Structure formats: C-alpha cells, structure tokens
Amino acid sequence: MTEPQTFSIASIPGDGIGGEVVAAGLRVLDTVAKQSEGTVAFEVTEYPWSSEYYLQNGRYIPEGGLEELAKHDAIYFGAVGSADVPDHTSLWGLRLAITQPFDQWANIRPVTFLPGVESPLRKADDTELDWIVVRENSEGEYAGMGGRNLSGRGPGNEVALQTSLHTEKGCERIIRFAFDIALTRDVKKVSSVTKSNAQQYGMVLWDEVFVRVAQDYPDVETESVLVDAMSAKFVLHPEQLSVVVASNLHADILSDLGSALAGSLGLAASANLNPERRFPSMFEPVHGSAPDIAGQGISNPIGAISSAALMLDQFGLTAEADRVRRAIENATGAGILPRDLGGESNTVEMTEAIVAQLEAIHAEDLAAV
C-alpha cells in the first residue's frame, strides 16, 4: 500500500463566524480524504490567532508565528474583525501581516451564479454568467505607505497621507497572471480596470504595462475600462466579462459587487496566492467576521467551502475540487439554501447537504467505472 499524499494545512479560524465556516470547509476536506481511499490526507494544525488573542497578548501573531506558518502547504483562514479592536488594527495585525511577508501577490475571486440562488440581477435569469476577478494583492492602495503628521498644530490641522504604490514589476506580474488564466477559459478575454484619467501616474503605468503584456497574448481579447464604468458594466453587461484584472482597492470593491450580484457575499471565495510557491498560499471566504450573526450557527458556509475547493486546485487535486463545486451546485439546485439566500438551512445543515451531494457524486463516479 502506497503512502498517502499528505498536505499540511494551517487553520486560522479568527473572529466571529470564522470558526463556524472553517469547520464546515474542513468537514468537506475530511470527506474528500475519505473518498480518496487512502491516497490523499490532510493534516490540520489550528492557530488561535484572533482579536481575543490580540487583546490578551498585545499582538495577533506571536513571535515566530510566520516561520511556523511557512512550514505548511497552505493556510485556511476564517475571518478577522471585532468591535473591540479597530478594523485597521485587526486587518494589518493578522490578514495583511500574512499576505504581505508571504508575497501572496495574486488574489483570485470567482463570481459564480449558483443554480437555485435568486440573483438581484435580472439578466442572470436567462444569461450564462461566470467571471473571475484577479486582484493585485501586494501593493496599490494597500501598500501601507504614508502617515499622519502635524497634529501638534492643534485641532483641525492634522494631515494624513495615504500613498498608492504601483511598480512596473507588480503591474506586469498580476496582468500576466490574468492573461494566463484567460487562456484556460472558454471566453479568452481580459478586462483591465483603470482610473488613469484621474490617477495620472500609477494608473497610467498600469495601462502601459497592460498594453505591452497584451502583445504577448494575441489570441486573448482585451479591453481597458475605467473603474466607474466597470461598476456599471458589472450590472448592465456582465455577459461581456471573463477575466477582470484590477489594482488592490478596485478589485476588492468590484469583487464584492460581483458576489452581491450572484446573490450574497456569503458565496464569495478567494485565494491569496504566492504563484512561485516560495511561501504557502492562503484561502479564505470574503464575507468577514459578521459579528451580528456570530455564534448563532446560521452563517453561510458556501464561501468557505468554495475557498477549500480553490485550495484543492492549488494542491493539484483538480478533480476533487471540481467535485466539491458540483456538490455545492447540486445542493443549491435542489433548493437547499442558507438563511442569507432565503433558505432555512443553518450552517451545519448546509454543510451536511453539500457533503451528502459529494458522497452521491462519488458513488456515481464509482458506478461509472
């Protein structure tokens, strides 16, 4: 008997509903491992880093924590955010404290319209919609450059500078990454999001790099769209989208809009990738800690489970990832929906419905052999 292919996962449930949805994703991964009949295994190590940990210890990540994370194959992240800690402190203390030193420069956020889920977008009723937002994840507006000064002059005189960083290297690698994704899709098109009419330095550099990189991909259709016009395009002409590449802030906002159009932010999956694999990549749902429903057991686990599917892709387990996505589609298509999508299923019930569909798919696959 051969040794199983074992993947080491660092689990960081974090705050709010993070623990609930991470548990749901791990339940699905456990099912995937069992169905592999001993060929795949997941070793999970949980780290209790959260806002509660911060309040007790004065920091989110202990000394040596990043070195410990670097030993794993992937990081499975729940959420961070608490009413007891300012949002900028929690974000920079945990999530960005991982993505930046691990150079997870490519963030992908699929926009998926699931069967059985009612979209507020009327066009979704009779039009096939499916696109992916590729987010530059290391610089741009989230580079952390700037400062606050002159407070000594008295009330009303302080100055805050927030500098957006755009490097030619950073622009090129994320734009090229987006083109490579486009080559794998049925619709080979990349839409670049810009604001170069107003941001005449950073976004003009972005535009110039996009034009240059596009020359290496003659079979991929391209367009460059101002971010405000792209917001309208998400609503009015989403059928024209395939791969959307944007800077850190623009893609963050647009991907949330895409998830809302698909039905709920609870559906949104994401992967923070270090494509060179020098560091582990991190997979997380986009919805945040949702403190208003934390502890009630009613959170939507689909975003976290879909993020686990992206992790399987990163492990090279593409067939397993596809089965997880099919299981989600079959569950929602059968009318089993969580509360935020108008259904009645709680977190555990929704998770078990997806697991049941995953087991049914596995049985069908075995019967077909």
N, C-alpha and C positions, 0 to 999 in steps of 0.2 A: 504494500500500500504506500503510495507516494505521500509525502508531506504536503499539507495544505498550503496554498498561497496565502500568507498571513499579512494583513495590513494593520498597522498601528494607528489608532485614532485618538487624538487628544480632544476630549469633550469639555466644553466650557459653557454650561447652561446659562450662566449670568443672572440677569434680573427678570422679574415679572413672569411672563408666560414662557420665558426661555427654557426653563426646566421641563415644562409640560410638552413643548413641541420637540425638544431634543430627544426626550424619552420616546416620543412617537416615531421619530426617524430611526432611532436605534432599534426599536421593535421591528421595523421593516427590514433593517440591515440584518438583524438576527434571523429573520425568515429567509432572506437571500442566502445567508450562510448555510442554513439547514437544507435548503433546496439544492445546494451545490454538492451534497453527498460527500463532504469532507475535502473538497478541492479548494474551498475558499474559507477563510476565517478572519474575524475582526477582533482585535484586541483593543479594548477601550479603557483609557485612563481619564478619570474625571478630575478637573481642576476647579476648586471652589471660588474662583475669582469673580467678584461681583461688587455691587455697591455696598452691600453689607460687609464684605471683606475689607473694602476700602475704608469704611467708617471705623472698623476695628483696628486696622493696621496702617492707615495713612497712605496706602498705595493699592492699586488694583493688581499689579503683577509683582510678586516678591522678587528679591534679588536672585538672579539665576533662572528666573522663570522662562525667559525666552530661550535660553540654552536647553532647558528641559523640553520645551515645545518643539525645538528643532530636531529632536530625536524621532519624532513621529512622522508618519507618512502623510497625514492630513489633520486638519483642525475642524471640528464640528462645533459651531458657535450658535448660541441661542439668541441672546439679546442683551443690551446694556442700556440702563436708564432708570433713574429713580427720582422720586420727588424730594428725596433727602440730599441729593447731590446735583449741582448744576450740570446741565446737559453737556456743556463744553468740557467739563472736568471728566465726566464719565466716558465720553467719546474718545478724547485724547488719552485718557488713562488706560483704556482697555482695547477697544477695537483698532483705533489708529496706531496704538502702541504695538500692535502685532503686524498690521498690513504694511506699515512703512519700513520698519527694520528688516522684514522678510521680503521686501521688494515685490509685493503682490500687486504688480502694476496693471494687470488686466482683470477687470471686473466684468463678468457677463451676467446679464439679467434677461432671460427669455420672457416674452409676453405671450402667454398661452391661453387660448379660449377653450375652456373645457366643455364637453357635452353636458347638458342638464343645468348649466350655470347661466342664469339670465344676465346679459350684459346691458348696461345703460346705453350702449352704442347700438342704435337701430340697425346699422349696416351689418353688425355681427349676426343678425338673424338669417341672412341669406348670402353672406360673402365669406369665403375662406380667408381667415386672418391668422397670421403667425409671423412674428418678427422677433428679433433679438437686439437688445441694447448692449453695446460694447462701451464700457466706461473706462476712461483713463483714470487710474486708481492711485497714482503716486505723487502727482503734482497739481498743476492747475490752481483752483481756488482753495484747495485743502492742503496746500504745501506747508501751512503754518508759519508763513513769513510775515513779519510786521510787528506791531507793538502799540502800546498806549503810552502817551507822553504828555507832558506839560500840565499835569493835574495840579502842580504847585502854583499855577497862576490863579487858582480859585475855581469855584463852581462855574460850569458852562464853558470852560476854556480847554478842557482836555481834548487831545487829538488821538484818534485811532487810525492806524494804517494796516490794511489787510492786502498783502501783495499776492497777486496771482502769478504763479511761476509756470512758464511754458518753455521747455527746451526742445531743440530740434530732435535730439535723441528720443525724448519722451513722446513727442508727437509721432515720430516715424514708427516707433515700435508698436504703439497701440493701433495706428492706422493700418499698418501692415498686418497686424493680428486680425483686424476686422476683415480685410480682404481675404485672408486665408480661410476664415470662417465662411465667407460668401462663396468660396469655391466649392464648399461641401454642401451647399443648399440648392434646392430646385430653382429658386429665383436668385440668380447671381447678380446682386446689386448691393452697393454700399452707399448709404446716405450720410454725408458728413454734416454735423451740426456746428454752426459757427455764429459769431456775432462780430465779425470783422468790420462792419460798418461803424461800430462804436468803440470796439476794443482794437485800436489800430496797430498794436504791436504784437501781443501774444496770439490773438486770433488770426491776424494776417500771416504770421509764421505758420500757424496750424493749416491755413488754407493753402499756402505754398507747398508745404510738405505733402498735403493730400493730393494735389495735382501731380507732384513728382512721383509719388508712390503709385498712383493710379496707372502711370505709364507702364509699370511692370505687370499689370493685370489687364491686358487688352480685352479679355473675354468677360470682364465684370463691368456692368453698367454703373455709372456714378452720378451723383448729384450733390450739390452743396446748398444747404438750406439754413437760413437764419433761425435761431432758436425759437423766436416768437412765431415765425411761420411754421416751424416744425411742430410746435404745440398745437396749432390749428390743424396741421396735416394728420396728426395722431387721431383727431376726432373726425375730420371730414374725408380724408383719403387714406386710411390705414392700409388699404389693399395695395398701395404702392410701395409699401415698406418691406424690407427683408432683413438687412443688417444696418443698424443705425449706430454710428460711432460718434462719440462726443466727449468733451472735457469732463473733468470730475464733477463739477457742480451741475452742468447742463444735463449730463446723463443721469445723475442722481434724481433730479426733478422729473425728467421725462420718463424714466423707468417707473416711477411711482404713478404717473399719469397712465402709463400703459397698463399697469396692474389694476388700477381702478376701472379702466375701460373693460378689462377682462372680467370684472365682477367684484374684486376685493383685493385689498393689499395683502390679505392673508394667503393669497395664491402665489405671491411673488417669491421666487427662488433666486439665489445668486451664488456665484463662485468668485472668490478673490484669488487669482492665480499668479503664481510665480512660474511662468512658462518654461524657464530654464531649469526648473526643479532643483535649484540650489537650496531652497527652503520649502517647507510644506505649504500647501495652499489651504485656504480657509473657506468653508462653506456655511452659509447662513441664510435664513429667511430674512426678508426685507422689513417685515412688519414692525419691528421694535418690541419693546418690553410690555406695551399695552397694560399699564398699571390699573386701568379702570376695570379690567376683567381678570386680572391675575388671581390665581387661587380658586377660581370658580369652576375650572375644568371645562370651559366652553370655547377655548381658543381653537382656531383653525390650524390643523397640523399639516395642511397640504403644502404650504410654502417650505416648511422644514423637510418634509419627505421628498419634495422635488429637489431640494438642495442636496439631500443624500444621494439622489439619482445622479446629480452632477458630480458628486464625489466618486461614485462608481465609474462614471466616464473617465475621470482623471486616473483612476486605478487601472484603466484598460478593460474594465468589465462592462463593455457597452451593451452586450445582450442583456445582462442583468439590469442595467439602467433602463433600457427600453421596456423591460417587463414591469418595472416599477411605475413607469409613466403610463403604460397601458392599464395597470391596475387602478391608478388614480382616475383615468378616463372612464373605465368601466364602472367604478363606484359612483362617480358623479352622474354618469349617463343613466344609471339605474335609479336616480333620484335621491341618493343618499348624500345629504349636504350638511355642512356645519351651520351654526347659527348665523354667522355673518353673511352667508349666502342664501338666507331664507329658509334653511332646513331646521331640523330638530336634533341632529346628532351632536353629542358632546365630543370632546377631544378623543377620549378612549374609543367611543363608538365609531367615530370617523376613521380612526386608525385601524380598528379591527375590521371594518368594512373593506379597507384597502388591502389589508393582509389576506382577507378571505378571497378577494379577487386575484391577488398574487398567487395564492395557492391553486385557484381554479385555472389560471393561465399555465402554471407549472404542470398540472395534471393533464391539460390539453396537449402541452408540448410532449409530455412523455407518451401519451397515447398515439401521437402522430409519428413517433419514431418507429 
